[in-house]
């Protein structure tokens, strides 16, 4: 008995497509993997920036007392009858 062959990797746009053009699912999968990789790289960059400056002084911030905060209207907005 021979060993089963390895599953085929989906082709990418630059590769030759031996079985024809990419399917809709393959295209979305490739785009999704690229988006996840981009988000991962961005997250690692943010984490690295935070790690580099975690103990640096914080910029001057403004603290508001409760009496200085804007009030929120808790009443529901009712549309006027036309």
C-alpha positions in Angstrom: 0.0 0.0 0.0 1.4 3.4 -0.9 1.2 6.5 1.4 -1.5 9.0 0.5 -0.3 12.1 -1.3 -0.1 15.4 0.4 -3.2 17.7 -0.1 -2.8 20.3 -2.7 -2.2 23.9 -1.4 -4.6 26.4 -3.0 -3.0 28.3 -5.7 -2.3 32.0 -5.4 -2.7 34.6 -8.1 0.9 34.6 -9.2 1.1 30.8 -9.4 0.0 28.7 -12.3 -3.4 27.2 -11.8 -3.2 23.7 -13.1 -6.9 23.0 -12.5 -8.2 26.3 -13.8 -8.9 29.7 -12.2 -9.3 30.2 -8.5 -12.7 29.6 -7.0 -14.6 32.2 -5.1 -13.8 30.5 -1.8 -10.1 30.2 -2.6 -10.0 33.9 -3.5 -11.7 34.9 -0.3 -9.5 32.5 1.7 -6.3 34.1 0.3 -7.6 37.6 0.9 -8.7 36.6 4.5 -5.3 35.1 5.3 -3.6 38.3 4.0 -5.8 40.5 6.1 -5.1 38.4 9.2 -1.4 38.6 8.6 -1.6 42.4 8.2 -3.6 42.7 11.4 -1.1 40.5 13.2 1.8 42.6 12.0 0.1 45.8 13.1 -0.7 44.3 16.5 2.9 43.3 17.0 4.1 46.8 16.0 1.7 48.3 18.6 2.8 45.8 21.3 6.5 46.6 20.5 5.8 50.4 20.8 4.0 49.9 24.1 6.8 47.7 25.4 9.4 50.4 24.4 7.6 53.3 26.1 5.7 51.7 28.9 7.5 53.7 31.6 7.8 57.0 29.8 5.9 60.0 31.3 2.3 60.4 30.3 1.3 63.5 28.4 -0.5 66.1 30.4 -4.1 65.1 30.6 -7.2 66.9 31.8 -9.3 65.5 34.6 -12.9 66.6 34.9 -14.8 66.6 38.1 -18.3 65.0 38.0 -19.9 68.5 38.1 -17.9 69.5 35.0 -18.8 66.6 32.9 -21.5 67.1 30.2 -24.9 65.8 31.2 -26.5 62.9 29.3 -30.1 63.1 28.4 -31.6 59.8 29.6 -35.0 60.4 28.1 -35.7 58.5 24.9 -35.9 60.5 21.8 -39.4 60.3 20.3 -39.9 61.1 16.7 -42.4 64.0 16.1 -45.6 62.9 14.5 -45.9 64.3 11.0 
